[in-house]
Amino acid sequence: MRIIALATLVAVFLSSPAFAEGVSSEPKHPETQSWSWQGPFGTFDRTQLQRGYQVYKEVCAACHGMHLISFRNLAEEGGPEFTPAQAKAIATGIQVPGLDDKGEPIQRPATLADRFPSPFPNEKAAQAANNNALPPDLSVIIKARAHGIDAEGPDYVYSILMGYVDPPTDEPVLPGLNYNPYFAGHQIAMPAPLSSDGQVTWPEGNPPATKQQMAKDVVAFLTWASDPHMEARKSMGVKVMIFLVFLSVILFFAYKRQWKDIDH
Amino acid sequence: MAHGNYSYQPKNAFTKWLDSRLPIIRLMDETMLQFPTPKNLNFWFTFGGILAFMLVVQIISGVVLAMHYVPHEAMAFDSVERIMRDVNYGWLLRYIHSNGASMFFIAVYIHIFRGLYYGSYKAPREVLWLLGIVIYLLMMATGFLGYTLPWGQMSFWGATVITNFFSAIPWVGESVTQWLWGSFAVDNTTLQRFFSLHYLLPFVIAGVVVLHVWALHVPGNNNPLGIDVKGAADTVPFHPYYTIKDLFALVVFVLFFSYFIFFAPNFLGHADNYIPANRLVTPPHIVPEWYYLPLYAILRSVPDKLLGVVLMFGAIVVWAFLPWLDRSHVRSYRFRPVSRQLFYVLAVVIWLLGMLGAQTPDGNFEFYFGIVFPISKLFLSQICTLYYFLHFVVITPFVSTTEKALPVPESIGTAVLSKAGAAPAAAKG
């Protein structure tokens, strides 16, 4: 019966294997990149995260908030690891809403304890400024864009950033939208955020700020932001796995020894 | 199955005093240490212990998570993220708990199919089997309620879809659904009661597990041969023989579990659940957690909502009748050649239903490797659903009365001694 079932499956499989055909508005599969954090021993590149933060701050932050990230996180282990003084300087350079001594709303310099400010006072204002589209918060954008082990979300965001091309003639782009084949439906409200090389100026010693480099670095930064304890997680995981393998070997021999005089 | 002679003797004045008032040490000694257990149990029989461990893991990690989680529609999502970012080892707790649910279901499915294959549902273990089904139903409810709590898109829309099942009930459906919601839609009231119930149900499960273990200890363990224990030669004391075997299996299982916690913590989840719940945006494709997928496919296989819901619940309830639908005098499918093949067919059908449940309902069936079969998903899920019910309601009663069973060994002891020359069917499986 099992043989018959298998034979039927094989027969159906061989007789007419139709392959999936892409529907025209199906999003293109993201371009696979290699990332430093892939694999059980993967870690972030500190300078890449620092460059990525700068891209976020100077480009993305114009429209996208990251309300789950605090300035102190920038100096924490496993992240961009700015020095506490650098992180403090970054924070004080950014204005956040606060109250003065009389309770009047003011703008004040941020502290390490403050979250990244949102660029718009509320969702309605964000939509009004963006042709009715809401720029999503980027705190967990990498985790929210694909499951998978550690590359699908980064590949997707990278492909979106690099994927702006002229639309094909048979896909007219609606007013206020932009053509991007990696986006579901191919029409995205966000205009190409990385428009030219050298859009961001990095400190001496960093690679040239090409579009591709900026996209990779900001994706690295967003990946860390989605999962700030990734390095701690993987390093603990390696230790736990090694321990459990040893323990299971010992237990296996204990089990064999216990049962050696029993016929079973 | 009191084949072993229990020999608990209180050793000191305190245990003697306690033994004549609350013989709890005696109970532990007799049920967990000396308990005579068939000596031929294979590794498929270790999942009961693994499940007990997983229940404890889920309760402990869950209780700690509940200390930090905020069950409010405006704060739930961010509170889960705060746990993973700012609570010490919060990421570990949360990933243990979310992957632990999947591991719990992997273990329970193996446990159920082991019970099916070796005829563990048959007399005298029917009550044990029924209690197992109650536990499984409670697990389903608990898993669903827990998945709602992070209040992401799949949480919210999953809750909307599942609670809407109840609106299919004639006449009172709408009232029942609103009563469950505590509102006119899934909203903050719903989230708060789901949190409360998600905290409650695991303790109900623990209670039914006690009954399940009690019901196990009356007839004793089934075994791969499916024959009764004839005497002391067939058994070994649970401790140390099965404590060490179960412990070894448990550590291997935890190794598998740890891979997901540390290296693929979101692999078994859905990316959309990291998008905060938004009642104005319906995700293009709402899918439940993987462990509900076969049932989801059965639900969608019929166009009528009420019938779909009835079939879906029926697909679980039908397992409760199995002890009476199977008329065979032989328990283990090792000695039932036709039932054994049908067991694999059923497993394939349930796997196919699972695949169908994960796919969008329209179009042709997508097999692995991008291969699409020239058969519509709807038709295939109808065939599979039909076969699923036929397996239990028609095929099992028919086959169990007509199939010619292979000769069953005299006793566990003799089967074990003659194993060297035994047929492949009796090989350790």
Interface residues (C-beta under 8 A of the other chain):
Chain A: M1 R2 A5 V12 F13 S16 P17 A18 F19 A20 P40 H67 L68 N73 P136 S139 V140 K143 A144 R145 A146 H147 G148 I149 D150 G153 A184 S226 P228 H229 A232 R233 K234 M236 G237 V238 V240 M241 L244 V245 L247 S248 L251 F252 A254 Y255 Q258 W259 I262 D263 H264
Chain B: K39 N40 D78 E81 R82 M84 R85 W91 L92 Y95 V236 P240 Y241 I244 K245 L247 F248 V251 V252 V254 L255 S258 Y259 I261 F262 F263 A264 P265 N266 F267 G269 H270 A271 D272 Y274 I275 P284 V338 Q341 L342 Y344 V345 V348 N364 E366 F367 G370 I371 V372 F373 P374 I375 G413 V416 L417 K419
